[in-house]
Every structure is written in structure tokens, then in C-alpha cells.
Amino acid sequence: MENYLKHKNYIGSVEFSAEDDILFGKIIGINDLVTYEAASVKELKKSFIEAVDDYLETCKSIGKNPDKFFKGVFNVRTPNTVHRRLAILAEKNKMKLNEVVNKAFDFLINNEDQVLN
């Protein structure tokens, strides 16, 4: 079961406000905050598609890249025991720690449904 929306390689979150009795979300992985809302799932899907299309058209008209820029560098906090085991694994395989971690990331991305669900 997917709890997100997809359109033109963009992902949208799906949330529910019990207080307002409304569904809402935001486009993920873009440079700006673009939200959408609706009273039903069908309307939310339509609102998301319109939000993506409008955002892309606006970015195109002003010459802006819509996709958020990622440097490819971030800190990962892990227990020292895991860090040690990964460092040993890397050394045994004559690899850098980053290579081992990137292989793990590739595995996770390619097996998301089996690993995270």
C-alpha cells in the first residue's frame, strides 16, 4: 500500500487533519513549499497533479530549476558498534567506508518495498 502520490517523477505526501476533517500534503524534493488539500482521496489526487503542473509551469516561466539541490554529503549517526563493524567490513573488502555505505543505500533504494514495509 502506498501512502504517497506520484506525478511526473514528483512525490507528494498524504496527511489527514482530524480537526479540520481534510486531507492535505506537500510536494517533496522541490525548492519551495507547495501544498494541496481536498475533502476526498480522488480530489486530493487531482489537487496534487494540479499543484505539480502549476509549480513546473511557474518554474519554467521564471527560468528556475524546480528540483531541490542535494550536495551528496550528510552526516549519519550510528552506534559506535555499527560504525566499527562497517569500518572492518570496508577494510576486509579493500573498500572505503563511503563505498560500503553507498552499496547499502543502493540496496535499500532497490529493495525499498521489502526492507521498509
Rosetta blueprint (number, residue, H / E / L):
1 M L
2 E L
3 N L
4 Y E
5 L E
6 K E
7 H E
8 K L
9 N L
10 Y E
11 I E
12 G E
13 S E
14 V L
15 E E
16 F E
17 S E
18 A L
19 E L
20 D L
21 D L
22 I E
23 L E
24 F E
25 G E
26 K E
27 I E
28 I E
29 G L
30 I E
31 N L
32 D L
33 L L
34 V L
35 T E
36 Y E
37 E E
38 A E
39 A L
40 S L
41 V H
42 K H
43 E H
44 L H
45 K H
46 K H
47 S H
48 F H
49 I H
50 E H
51 A H
52 V H
53 D H
54 D H
55 Y H
56 L H
57 E H
58 T H
59 C H
60 K H
61 S H
62 I H
63 G L
64 K L
65 N L
66 P L
67 D E
68 K L
69 F L
70 F L
71 K L
72 G L
73 V L
74 F L
75 N L
76 V L
77 R L
78 T L
79 P L
80 N H
81 T H
82 V H
83 H H
84 R H
85 R H
86 L H
87 A H
88 I H
89 L H
90 A H
91 E H
92 K H
93 N L
94 K L
95 M L
96 K L
97 L H
98 N H
99 E H
100 V H
101 V H
102 N H
103 K H
104 A H
105 F H
106 D H
107 F H
108 L H
109 I H
110 N H
111 N L
112 E H
113 D H
114 Q H
115 V H
116 L H
117 N L
